Amino acid sequence: MALSVPGYSPGFRKPPEVVRLRRKRARSRGAAASPPRELTEPAARRAALAAGLPLRPFPAAGGRGGGGGGPAAARRNPFARLDNRPRVAAEPPDGPAREQPEAPGPFLDSNQENDLLWEEKFPERTTVTELPQTSHVSFSEPDTPSSESTELPVDWSIKTRLLFTSSQPFTWADHLKAQEEAQGLVQHCRATEVTLPKSIQDPKLSTELRCTFQQSLIYWLHPALSWLPLFPRIGADRKMAGKTSPWSNDATLQHVLMSDWSVSFTSLYNLLKTKLCPYFYVCTYQFTVLFRAAGLAGSDLITALISPTTRGLREAMRNEGIEFSLPLIKESGHKKKTASGTSLGYGEEQAISDEDEEESFSWLEEMGVQDKIKKPDILSIKLRKEKHEVQMDHRPESVVLVKGINTFTLLNFLINSKSLVATSGPQAGLPPTLLSPVAFRGATMQMLKARSVNVKTQALSGYRDQFSLEITGPIMPHSLHSLTMLLKSSQSGSFSAVLYPHEPTAVFNICLQMDKVPDMEVVHKELTNCGLHPNTLEQLSQIPLLGKSSLRNVVLRDYIYNWRS
């Protein structure tokens, strides 16, 4: 009929004709692959098409809304983005009767409209929202125990960020009242023990929960310079570049800063020795030191772990008479056994290897060719030994363990060491950062930063609310445990978390060789006044099991933890 009109262009088609042609091509192509199926178009739609009336695209037969034209069918959103996004894996493909191979459909379901916004704006949070879908998380290392338990393993690494997600809101963590904030500070200073119920029905109205949350965010710091990021210190030159540092070229001011720092450091050690402080960290621009009180981590002595170290630092410690060991060198297959089966340490093994090397040239003398073979001189042998020792510098294997009275010698060594403070760069003249869970002389009370975020995430049935709580700052082990205990009550025993550790401190989770296993009852009694909750103290008393790794992902379901390191 269209060809009888004068001047009519054969390439022109009316919209209804285009729709019919595309459906006809789709049916003819689909018939070769699968048996034809009858279309169920409403009578009113067929009549409108026959009359040449323009219609909106018909909903896909195999979409989420169903295949019919009833009220349950999902409508296309005319305002959706016109990108050619692939279909969600969980969504069934359209049937052959609705395929348009020439041009993908420009419309999206209304509940598909913005499901990529979470990934684009919050890429890190996407991982967290996917984490609860995992039924069981396993350890990455084969020698670690089962990851399903009612309690988390102890983690001695410092975290820089925690991201908790839950199906229940975190609105109770926002906008604390002045009285609640003050009560939380008092509870921390007085080491008040607060035990929350297993599940809190209405967390937003729980004053006890909000005060305890404030109490869990407090830590103590020295020095305190609000315009400088004092943690982490390793690799922080870029963040500190351009910041004001009046002490960098002032020797008198540097001396005053180091003098105050030495007093604070000594105060912390005295608190640790008298078991009034459970542990603390010394963060320098090159390495980090963890001091732990006797009874923690399964040790009956005061311990200090230093990581990473260099050959120069270890040599300086030897010259000062500090006895130390390299725990990971012994555990990584470098130790040998004598004929009687006795294990040898690193130094003993090196001595035996030297003797073996001397004996390896004795057979040359028996053959009379010793003069023709060039024997390595003492200098070459020494350089080769130093090469093996230098190869582990700045690596987790270089971690150093100091125990007992040697920790006091280490204290004096660090106070008087010139390599403790940078001589150039943005950190020049700045004393190391001291981090502690309890107050000490010269310390400043600081707060971890917390903020809650509510977002919409894509689900099969549409959008769903996803709530998250972000904690940033130097998050020490006691804070991590306190927060998980608190969220276990507020979120009814279900949440997930992504943890971001300060990598140089992950090696602090190694299991130490113990000469004597301490009595836990005695440990808890002696550390009663260290400022920690009894449950937190019990966790920190456990023997570390994570090795050189640290907790990365945690899922709590029905009060049962699953974790991945």
C-alpha positions as CSV (number, residue, x, y, z in Angstrom):
1,M,0.0,0.0,0.0
2,A,2.9,2.3,0.7
3,L,4.4,1.8,-2.8
4,S,1.3,3.3,-4.5
5,V,1.9,6.8,-2.9
6,P,3.7,9.1,-5.4
7,G,7.2,10.2,-4.2
8,Y,7.2,7.5,-1.4
9,S,10.7,6.5,-0.4
10,P,11.1,2.6,-0.2
11,G,13.5,3.0,2.8
12,F,10.9,4.7,5.0
13,R,8.9,2.6,7.5
14,K,6.3,3.7,10.0
15,P,7.1,2.8,13.6
16,P,4.5,0.1,13.8
17,E,5.9,-1.5,10.7
18,V,9.4,-1.4,12.2
19,V,8.3,-3.1,15.3
20,R,6.5,-5.9,13.3
21,L,9.6,-6.4,11.0
22,R,11.9,-6.8,14.0
23,R,9.7,-9.2,15.7
24,K,9.3,-11.2,12.5
25,R,13.1,-11.4,12.1
26,A,13.6,-12.4,15.7
27,R,11.0,-15.2,15.4
28,S,12.6,-16.4,12.2
29,R,16.1,-16.6,13.8
30,G,14.8,-18.1,17.0
31,A,12.9,-20.8,15.2
32,A,16.2,-22.4,13.9
33,A,17.6,-22.8,17.5
34,S,14.4,-23.6,19.4
35,P,10.8,-24.5,18.7
36,P,8.6,-21.5,18.1
37,R,6.4,-20.4,21.0
38,E,3.2,-18.5,20.8
39,L,3.3,-14.8,21.9
40,T,0.7,-13.8,24.4
41,E,0.0,-10.2,23.5
42,P,-3.2,-8.6,24.9
43,A,-6.0,-8.1,22.4
44,A,-5.9,-4.3,23.0
45,R,-2.2,-4.2,22.0
46,R,-2.7,-6.2,18.8
47,A,-5.6,-4.0,17.8
48,A,-3.5,-0.9,18.4
49,L,-0.7,-2.2,16.3
50,A,-3.1,-3.0,13.5
51,A,-4.4,0.5,13.6
52,G,-0.8,1.9,13.3
53,L,-0.8,3.6,16.7
54,P,2.8,4.2,18.3
55,L,3.3,2.0,21.4
56,R,6.0,1.8,24.1
57,P,8.3,-1.3,23.9
58,F,6.7,-4.4,25.3
59,P,8.2,-5.8,28.5
60,A,10.7,-8.7,28.1
61,A,9.0,-12.1,28.4
62,G,11.8,-13.6,30.5
63,G,12.5,-10.6,32.7
64,R,12.1,-10.2,36.4
65,G,8.5,-9.1,36.1
66,G,7.4,-12.3,34.4
67,G,6.5,-13.1,30.8
68,G,2.9,-11.9,30.7
69,G,1.3,-8.5,30.2
70,G,-0.5,-8.5,33.5
71,P,0.1,-6.1,36.4
72,A,3.0,-8.1,37.7
73,A,5.1,-7.5,34.6
74,A,8.1,-5.2,35.1
75,R,7.9,-1.9,33.1
76,R,10.8,-0.4,31.3
77,N,12.2,2.8,32.7
78,P,12.3,5.4,30.0
79,F,14.8,7.5,32.1
80,A,17.4,4.8,32.6
81,R,20.9,5.1,31.2
82,L,21.3,4.1,27.6
83,D,24.5,2.2,28.0
84,N,24.8,-1.4,26.7
85,R,25.4,-3.0,30.1
86,P,25.5,-6.8,30.3
87,R,22.7,-8.4,32.1
88,V,23.1,-9.4,35.8
89,A,24.1,-13.0,36.0
90,A,21.3,-13.9,38.3
91,E,18.7,-12.5,35.9
92,P,17.3,-15.0,33.3
93,P,17.8,-14.0,29.6
94,D,15.0,-12.8,27.4
95,G,13.2,-15.3,25.3
96,P,13.9,-15.5,21.6
97,A,10.5,-14.0,20.9
98,R,11.7,-10.7,22.4
99,E,15.3,-10.6,21.1
100,Q,16.4,-7.6,19.0
101,P,19.8,-8.6,17.6
102,E,20.3,-5.5,15.5
103,A,20.3,-3.0,18.4
104,P,20.2,-3.9,22.1
105,G,17.2,-2.5,23.9
106,P,17.8,1.0,25.1
107,F,15.7,0.6,28.2
108,L,16.5,-0.9,31.6
109,D,14.3,-2.2,34.4
110,S,13.5,0.4,37.0
111,N,15.4,-1.6,39.6
112,Q,18.4,-1.8,37.3
113,E,18.8,1.9,36.9
114,N,21.6,2.7,39.3
115,D,23.0,-0.6,40.4
116,L,26.5,0.4,39.3
117,L,26.7,3.5,41.4
118,W,27.9,1.5,44.5
119,E,30.8,0.1,42.5
120,E,31.7,3.4,40.9
121,K,31.7,5.6,44.0
122,F,32.5,3.1,46.7
123,P,34.7,0.4,45.2
124,E,36.0,-0.8,48.6
125,R,32.6,-1.1,50.1
126,T,31.5,-3.3,47.2
127,T,33.8,-6.1,48.5
128,V,32.2,-5.8,51.9
129,T,28.6,-6.1,50.6
130,E,29.5,-9.2,48.7
131,L,31.3,-10.8,51.7
132,P,28.1,-11.8,53.7
133,Q,27.1,-14.0,50.7
134,T,30.1,-16.3,51.5
135,S,29.0,-19.3,53.6
136,H,32.4,-20.1,54.9
137,V,35.7,-18.3,54.7
138,S,38.9,-20.3,55.0
139,F,42.4,-19.4,56.0
140,S,45.0,-18.8,53.3
141,E,47.6,-20.7,55.1
142,P,47.3,-24.5,55.4
143,D,48.7,-24.7,58.9
144,T,46.1,-22.4,60.5
145,P,43.1,-23.7,62.5
146,S,39.5,-23.6,61.5
147,S,38.2,-20.1,60.8
148,E,34.8,-20.8,62.4
149,S,34.5,-19.9,66.1
150,T,32.6,-17.9,68.6
151,E,35.7,-15.6,69.1
152,L,38.2,-14.1,66.8
153,P,41.9,-15.0,67.0
154,V,44.2,-12.4,68.6
155,D,45.6,-9.9,66.0
156,W,48.5,-7.8,67.1
157,S,48.8,-5.7,63.9
158,I,47.7,-2.1,63.9
159,K,44.7,-1.4,61.6
160,T,44.4,1.8,59.7
161,R,40.8,1.4,58.7
162,L,37.8,-0.8,59.6
163,L,34.7,-1.0,57.4
164,F,31.7,-2.8,59.0
165,T,28.5,-3.5,57.0
166,S,25.2,-4.7,58.3
167,S,21.5,-5.0,57.3
168,Q,20.7,-3.0,60.4
169,P,21.4,0.7,60.6
170,F,24.3,2.2,62.6
171,T,22.4,5.4,63.3
172,W,23.1,4.9,67.0
173,A,26.8,5.7,66.3
174,D,26.1,9.3,65.1
175,H,25.7,12.5,67.0
176,L,26.4,11.5,70.5
177,K,24.9,13.8,73.2
178,A,27.3,15.8,75.3
179,Q,26.4,13.7,78.4
180,E,27.0,10.5,76.5
181,E,30.4,11.7,75.2
182,A,31.4,12.8,78.7
183,Q,30.3,9.5,80.2
184,G,32.3,7.6,77.6
185,L,35.5,9.5,78.5
186,V,35.0,8.9,82.2
187,Q,34.4,5.2,81.6
188,H,37.7,5.0,79.7
189,C,39.7,6.9,82.3
190,R,38.3,4.8,85.1
191,A,38.6,1.6,83.1
192,T,34.9,0.9,83.8
193,E,33.9,-2.6,82.8
194,V,30.6,-2.5,80.7
195,T,28.9,-5.7,79.7
196,L,26.2,-5.3,77.1
197,P,23.3,-7.7,76.6
198,K,23.5,-10.3,73.9
199,S,21.1,-8.4,71.7
200,I,19.9,-4.8,72.0
201,Q,16.4,-4.3,70.8
202,D,16.6,-0.6,70.0
203,P,20.3,0.5,69.8
204,K,19.5,4.1,69.0
205,L,17.8,4.5,72.4
206,S,20.5,2.7,74.3
207,T,22.6,5.2,76.2
208,E,24.8,2.5,77.5
209,L,25.7,1.4,74.0
210,R,26.5,4.9,72.8
211,C,28.7,5.6,75.9
212,T,30.6,2.3,75.4
213,F,31.1,3.1,71.8
214,Q,32.7,6.4,72.8
215,Q,34.9,4.5,75.3
216,S,36.1,2.1,72.6
217,L,37.4,4.8,70.3
218,I,39.9,6.4,72.7
219,Y,43.6,5.9,72.5
220,W,46.7,7.8,73.8
221,L,49.4,9.4,71.7
222,H,52.8,11.2,72.0
223,P,53.8,13.5,70.5
224,A,50.6,15.2,69.5
225,L,50.8,17.6,66.6
226,S,47.4,18.2,65.1
227,W,48.7,19.3,61.7
228,L,50.9,16.3,61.2
229,P,49.8,12.7,60.6
230,L,51.7,10.8,63.2
231,F,50.6,7.3,62.2
232,P,51.7,5.5,60.2
233,R,55.3,6.7,60.2
234,I,56.8,4.2,57.7
235,G,56.4,5.6,54.2
236,A,54.7,8.8,55.4
237,D,57.1,11.3,53.9
238,R,54.7,12.1,51.1
239,K,51.8,12.9,53.5
240,M,54.1,15.1,55.6
241,A,55.7,16.9,52.7
242,G,55.0,20.6,52.9
243,K,53.8,20.5,56.5
244,T,55.3,23.0,59.0
245,S,58.2,21.6,61.0
246,P,59.9,24.3,63.0
247,W,62.2,21.8,64.7
248,S,63.8,20.5,61.5
249,N,66.6,23.2,61.6
250,D,66.5,24.0,65.3
251,A,68.8,21.8,67.3
252,T,67.6,23.2,70.6
253,L,64.0,22.5,69.8
254,Q,64.9,18.9,68.7
255,H,66.7,18.3,72.0
256,V,63.5,19.5,73.9
257,L,61.3,17.2,71.8
258,M,63.5,14.2,72.3
259,S,63.8,14.9,76.1
260,D,60.1,15.0,76.5
261,W,59.8,11.8,74.3
262,S,62.3,10.0,76.5
263,V,60.3,10.8,79.6
264,S,57.1,9.5,78.0
265,F,58.8,6.4,76.7
266,T,60.2,5.6,80.1
267,S,56.8,6.2,81.7
268,L,55.2,3.7,79.4
269,Y,57.8,1.0,80.1
270,N,57.4,1.5,83.8
271,L,53.6,1.0,83.4
272,L,54.2,-2.1,81.4
273,K,56.7,-3.5,83.9
274,T,54.2,-3.0,86.7
275,K,51.4,-4.5,84.6
276,L,49.4,-1.3,84.6
277,C,49.8,-1.1,80.8
278,P,49.2,-4.2,78.7
279,Y,51.2,-3.2,75.6
280,F,52.3,-0.2,73.5
281,Y,53.9,0.6,70.2
282,V,56.9,2.7,69.2
283,C,56.5,3.8,65.6
284,T,59.7,5.2,63.9
285,Y,60.2,6.2,60.3
286,Q,62.0,2.9,59.6
287,F,60.6,0.3,62.0
288,T,57.9,-0.4,64.6
289,V,58.4,-1.9,68.1
290,L,55.7,-3.7,70.0
291,F,56.2,-4.0,73.8
292,R,54.0,-6.5,75.6
293,A,53.6,-7.2,79.3
294,A,54.4,-10.5,80.8
295,G,51.4,-12.9,80.4
296,L,50.2,-11.6,77.0
297,A,50.6,-13.7,73.8
298,G,51.3,-16.7,75.9
299,S,54.7,-15.5,77.2
300,D,55.6,-15.3,80.9
301,L,58.2,-12.5,80.2
302,I,58.1,-9.0,78.9
303,T,58.6,-9.2,75.1
304,A,59.5,-6.7,72.4
305,L,59.1,-7.4,68.7
306,I,60.9,-5.1,66.2
307,S,60.0,-5.1,62.5
308,P,61.4,-4.6,59.9
309,T,65.1,-4.5,60.8
310,T,68.3,-4.2,59.0
311,R,71.8,-5.7,59.4
312,G,73.1,-2.3,60.8
313,L,70.4,-2.2,63.4
314,R,70.9,-5.7,64.5
315,E,74.7,-5.2,64.7
316,A,74.2,-2.1,66.8
317,M,72.0,-4.0,69.2
318,R,74.6,-6.7,69.5
319,N,77.3,-4.1,70.3
320,E,75.0,-2.8,73.1
321,G,74.8,-6.3,74.6
322,I,71.1,-6.8,73.7
323,E,70.4,-10.5,73.4
324,F,67.8,-11.2,70.7
325,S,66.6,-13.9,68.4
326,L,65.2,-14.1,64.8
327,P,62.1,-16.2,65.3
328,L,61.2,-16.6,61.6
329,I,64.8,-17.6,60.6
330,K,64.5,-20.6,62.9
331,E,61.0,-21.4,61.7
332,S,61.7,-21.0,57.9
333,G,63.8,-24.1,57.5
334,H,67.2,-22.5,58.2
335,K,67.7,-24.6,61.3
336,K,69.4,-27.9,61.2
337,K,69.5,-30.9,63.5
338,T,72.6,-32.6,64.8
339,A,73.0,-36.4,64.8
340,S,71.4,-36.6,68.1
341,G,68.3,-34.7,66.8
342,T,68.9,-31.5,68.8
343,S,67.7,-28.3,67.0
344,L,70.3,-25.7,66.3
345,G,69.9,-21.9,66.3
346,Y,70.9,-19.6,63.5
347,G,74.3,-18.8,65.0
348,E,75.1,-22.4,65.7
349,E,74.1,-23.4,62.3
350,Q,76.4,-20.8,60.8
351,A,79.3,-22.1,62.8
352,I,78.7,-25.7,61.7
353,S,78.5,-24.5,58.0
354,D,81.9,-22.8,58.5
355,E,83.4,-26.0,59.8
356,D,82.0,-27.9,56.9
357,E,83.5,-25.4,54.5
358,E,86.9,-25.9,56.0
359,E,86.6,-29.6,55.8
360,S,85.5,-29.5,52.2
361,F,89.1,-28.3,51.2
362,S,90.9,-31.0,53.2
363,W,90.5,-33.6,50.4
364,L,92.4,-31.3,48.0
365,E,95.4,-31.5,50.2
366,E,95.2,-35.3,50.2
367,M,95.3,-35.3,46.4
368,G,98.1,-32.7,46.4
369,V,96.3,-30.2,44.2
370,Q,95.6,-27.6,46.9
371,D,98.0,-25.1,45.3
372,K,96.2,-25.3,42.0
373,I,92.8,-24.5,43.5
374,K,92.1,-21.0,44.6
375,K,90.7,-21.1,48.1
376,P,88.3,-18.3,49.1
377,D,90.0,-15.9,51.5
378,I,88.5,-14.8,54.9
379,L,87.2,-11.6,53.4
380,S,85.2,-13.4,50.7
381,I,83.7,-15.8,53.2
382,K,82.7,-12.9,55.4
383,L,81.1,-11.0,52.5
384,R,79.1,-14.1,51.6
385,K,77.8,-14.4,55.2
386,E,76.8,-10.7,55.2
387,K,75.0,-11.2,51.9
388,H,72.8,-13.8,53.4
389,E,72.1,-11.6,56.4
390,V,71.4,-8.5,54.3
391,Q,69.0,-10.4,52.0
392,M,66.3,-10.5,54.7
393,D,66.6,-6.8,55.5
394,H,63.3,-4.8,55.4
395,R,61.4,-8.1,55.1
396,P,59.0,-9.8,57.6
397,E,61.7,-12.5,58.2
398,S,63.9,-9.8,59.7
399,V,61.6,-9.5,62.8
400,V,63.6,-9.4,66.0
401,L,62.4,-10.8,69.4
402,V,63.8,-9.4,72.7
403,K,62.7,-10.9,76.0
404,G,63.0,-10.3,79.7
405,I,65.6,-7.9,81.1
406,N,66.9,-7.3,77.7
407,T,63.8,-5.2,76.9
408,F,65.1,-2.6,79.5
409,T,68.5,-2.6,77.7
410,L,66.5,-2.1,74.4
411,L,64.7,0.9,76.0
412,N,68.1,2.6,76.8
413,F,69.4,1.7,73.3
414,L,66.4,3.3,71.6
415,I,66.5,6.4,73.7
416,N,70.2,7.0,72.9
417,S,70.1,5.7,69.3
418,K,70.8,8.4,66.7
419,S,69.2,6.3,63.9
420,L,65.8,6.5,65.7
421,V,65.1,10.0,64.2
422,A,65.4,11.0,60.6
423,T,68.1,13.5,59.8
424,S,66.6,14.7,56.5
425,G,63.2,14.8,54.8
426,P,59.8,15.8,56.1
427,Q,60.3,13.7,59.3
428,A,63.6,15.2,60.2
429,G,64.0,15.8,63.9
430,L,60.5,14.4,64.7
431,P,60.6,11.8,67.6
432,P,58.9,8.4,67.1
433,T,55.2,8.0,67.7
434,L,54.1,6.3,71.0
435,L,50.7,4.5,70.9
436,S,49.1,3.1,74.0
437,P,45.7,1.9,75.2
438,V,46.1,3.7,78.6
439,A,47.3,7.1,79.7
440,F,51.0,7.8,80.3
441,R,53.1,10.8,81.1
442,G,53.0,13.4,78.4
443,A,50.3,11.6,76.4
444,T,47.4,13.2,74.7
445,M,44.0,11.6,74.5
446,Q,42.9,11.0,70.9
447,M,39.7,9.6,69.2
448,L,39.4,7.2,66.3
449,K,37.2,8.7,63.6
450,A,33.8,7.0,63.0
451,R,31.1,7.7,60.5
452,S,28.1,5.8,59.3
453,V,27.0,5.6,55.6
454,N,23.7,4.4,54.3
455,V,23.5,3.2,50.6
456,K,21.3,1.3,48.2
457,T,22.6,-1.9,46.8
458,Q,21.3,-4.1,44.0
459,A,19.3,-7.2,44.9
460,L,17.3,-9.7,42.8
461,S,14.0,-8.2,44.1
462,G,15.1,-4.6,43.7
463,Y,17.1,-2.2,45.9
464,R,17.9,-3.0,49.5
465,D,19.4,-0.8,52.2
466,Q,23.0,-1.5,53.2
467,F,24.4,0.2,56.2
468,S,28.1,0.7,56.9
469,L,30.3,2.0,59.7
470,E,33.8,3.2,59.0
471,I,36.5,3.5,61.6
472,T,39.8,5.2,60.8
473,G,43.0,5.9,62.7
474,P,45.6,3.7,64.5
475,I,43.3,0.9,65.6
476,M,45.1,-1.2,68.2
477,P,44.2,-4.8,69.1
478,H,42.1,-3.9,72.2
479,S,40.0,-1.4,70.1
480,L,39.3,-4.0,67.5
481,H,38.1,-6.5,70.1
482,S,36.0,-3.9,71.9
483,L,34.3,-2.8,68.7
484,T,33.5,-6.4,67.6
485,M,32.0,-7.1,71.0
486,L,29.9,-4.0,70.9
487,L,28.7,-4.6,67.3
488,K,27.8,-8.2,68.2
489,S,25.2,-6.8,70.6
490,S,24.0,-3.8,68.5
491,Q,23.7,-5.7,65.2
492,S,22.0,-8.8,66.7
493,G,24.9,-11.1,66.1
494,S,25.3,-10.5,62.3
495,F,27.7,-8.2,60.5
496,S,30.7,-8.3,58.1
497,A,33.9,-6.3,58.1
498,V,36.9,-5.5,56.0
499,L,40.1,-4.8,57.9
500,Y,43.1,-2.8,56.5
501,P,46.3,-3.5,58.5
502,H,49.5,-1.5,58.6
503,E,51.5,-4.2,56.7
504,P,54.8,-3.8,58.6
505,T,53.0,-4.8,61.9
506,A,51.3,-7.9,60.5
507,V,54.4,-10.0,61.4
508,F,53.7,-9.3,65.1
509,N,51.2,-12.2,65.0
510,I,54.0,-14.9,64.9
511,C,53.9,-17.6,67.5
512,L,56.9,-17.3,69.8
513,Q,58.8,-20.1,71.3
514,M,57.9,-20.3,75.0
515,D,60.1,-21.7,77.8
516,K,57.2,-21.8,80.2
517,V,53.4,-21.6,79.7
518,P,51.9,-19.0,82.1
519,D,48.9,-19.8,84.3
520,M,46.0,-17.9,82.8
521,E,44.3,-17.4,86.1
522,V,47.4,-15.8,87.6
523,V,47.8,-13.7,84.4
524,H,44.3,-12.3,84.6
525,K,44.7,-11.5,88.3
526,E,48.0,-9.7,87.8
527,L,46.7,-7.7,84.8
528,T,43.3,-6.8,86.4
529,N,44.3,-3.1,86.6
530,C,45.8,-2.8,83.1
531,G,42.7,-0.9,81.8
532,L,41.3,-3.7,79.5
533,H,37.9,-5.4,79.6
534,P,38.3,-9.0,81.0
535,N,37.1,-10.5,77.7
536,T,39.7,-8.4,75.8
537,L,42.4,-9.3,78.3
538,E,41.5,-13.0,77.8
539,Q,41.8,-12.7,74.0
540,L,45.2,-10.9,74.2
541,S,46.5,-13.6,76.5
542,Q,46.0,-16.2,73.7
543,I,48.9,-17.6,71.7
544,P,49.0,-15.8,68.3
545,L,48.0,-18.1,65.5
546,L,47.9,-15.9,62.4
547,G,51.7,-16.1,61.6
548,K,53.0,-13.4,59.3
549,S,49.4,-12.5,58.2
550,S,46.6,-10.6,59.9
551,L,42.8,-10.6,59.8
552,R,41.5,-9.2,56.5
553,N,37.8,-10.2,56.3
554,V,35.4,-11.1,59.1
555,V,31.8,-12.3,58.9
556,L,29.6,-12.8,62.0
557,R,26.4,-14.8,61.5
558,D,24.2,-15.9,64.3
559,Y,27.1,-15.1,66.7
560,I,29.5,-17.3,64.9
561,Y,32.7,-15.8,63.3
562,N,34.2,-16.7,60.0
563,W,37.4,-14.9,59.0
564,R,40.0,-14.8,56.4
565,S,43.6,-13.7,56.8
